[in-house]
Amino acid sequence: MSCRNYTGGVINRHVNLFGRTFWRAWFDVDRVGLEAARRDYLEYRFGTVLSANSRNQLLGSIPYYVWLGCPKRLSSSLNTPNYPHEIVERLDAAATESPYLSPINHTQSLSRAVEKASPEIRSKAFDAAIINLSANLPLPSFFYQNNHWRIYYDDQLKKHTQFKSEYIYAFTWEDTRVDHRLLKLGSEDVVLAITSAGDNILSYALSSPAKIHAVDLNPNQNHLLELKVASYSALPYVDFWKLFGEGKHPGFRSLLISRLSPHMSSRAFQYWLNNVHVFTSGKGLYETGGSRHAIRVVRMLSTILGFQSEIKKLLAAKTLIEQREIYNKKIRPFIMSRLLSYLIVSQEKFLWAALGVPHNQ
């Protein structure tokens, strides 16, 4: 529902009937009342700055939540009674000036049709905020985050939930140096780009364009971008390199809570709190995401067909000319063969889950 102002998802927010009964009875022994309405009241009475649901596994998987709030209207601190409306208008403007919403080459007839149907384009954030304000509810949590990087979206829509809790790309494959040469971004340019793993977005930021709109059908890709931006803002180089250079950091959970959380939206914070293992166990960040399936296929083929040594030569090559020659002569014939294409690459499920290629494409 668009006026929902809590975060963390419906499933994680409440425990099952048995757990709810057991824990309430357990804490009643110590005269501690676990009343669910308390949190509901907090989220009705105040704006949510940061919220997360979790469990204490060490003490028997006790469910708990973390909640930080602020005045619903923030007027006491800013002396501006219309402050919520100013936030709404500002975010509405930020969300509706995307190049996609005002294309340069659209036809006059299409333009007239749009104007007739909707005299003023409004963002989803604006619509959600108006519903909340009219019901005297706090604005959705996106409006109270410390850094207004993330725009409101409905995380319960099927187009978002289809990805469950997995991003496809842990890193961006494309070389943005080519984009820089072609686009020649300047201070007056506005960029609209698919988020992917966020590396391309951060690369565009080096040219200091006026604005960058990072959009992705998979919200988890934007959770990853948020984590990278927060890490740039709050962490020293050593910790940043462990996270995104080596892809592993044993102290990630502590960093997330103590250093990174003030720079993240509630949904991104909740996501990484649920996925601490990405950086603390297994092979690390770059062996996660849907694209890991494609990586594993290539790794398996290199072992079976015996071109592992050629991949090592490709990685050790000093120039693009050397890389191109090794790839075209020794690697491409294997991974682009008709048999592999028929059995794996041409399969729609593999293309979507492992490479992010939509069915229509």
Stockholm file with secondary structure:
# STOCKHOLM 1.0

chainA/1-361         MSCRNYTGGVINRHVNLFGRTFWRAWFDVDRVGLEAARRDYLEYRFGTVLSANSRNQLLGSIPYYVWLGCPKRLSSSLNTPNYPHEIVERLDAAATESPYLSPINHTQSLSRAVEKASPEIRSKAFDAAIINLSANLPLPSFFYQNNHWRIYYDDQLKKHTQFKSEYIYAFTWEDTRVDHRLLKLGSEDVVLAITSAGDNILSYALSSPAKIHAVDLNPNQNHLLELKVASYSALPYVDFWKLFGEGKHPGFRSLLISRLSPHMSSRAFQYWLNNVHVFTSGKGLYETGGSRHAIRVVRMLSTILGFQSEIKKLLAAKTLIEQREIYNKKIRPFIMSRLLSYLIVSQEKFLWAALGVPHNQ
#=GR chainA/1-361 SS CTTCCCCSCHHHHSCCHHHHHHHHHHHHTTTCCCCHHHHHHHHHHEEEEEEEEEEEGGGTCEEEEEEEEEESSCHHHHCCTTHHHHHHHHHHHHHHCCGGGSCTTCCHHHHHHHHHHCSSCCCHHHHHHHHHHHTTCCCCGGGGCSSTTSCCCCTTSHHHHTTTTCCSCSSCCSCHHHHHHHHCCCTTCEEEEECTTSHHHHHHHTTCCSEEEEECSSHHHHHHHHHHHHHHHHCCHHHHHIIIIISCCTTHHHHIIIIIGGGSCHHHHHHHHHTTHHHHSTTCGGGCSTTHHHHHHHHHHHHHHTCHHHHHHHHHCSSHHHHHHHIIIIIHHHHTCHHHIIIIITCHHHHHHHHCCCSCC
#=GC SS_cons         CTTCCCCSCHHHHSCCHHHHHHHHHHHHTTTCCCCHHHHHHHHHHEEEEEEEEEEEGGGTCEEEEEEEEEESSCHHHHCCTTHHHHHHHHHHHHHHCCGGGSCTTCCHHHHHHHHHHCSSCCCHHHHHHHHHHHTTCCCCGGGGCSSTTSCCCCTTSHHHHTTTTCCSCSSCCSCHHHHHHHHCCCTTCEEEEECTTSHHHHHHHTTCCSEEEEECSSHHHHHHHHHHHHHHHHCCHHHHHIIIIISCCTTHHHHIIIIIGGGSCHHHHHHHHHTTHHHHSTTCGGGCSTTHHHHHHHHHHHHHHTCHHHHHHHHHCSSHHHHHHHIIIIIHHHHTCHHHIIIIITCHHHHHHHHCCCSCC
//
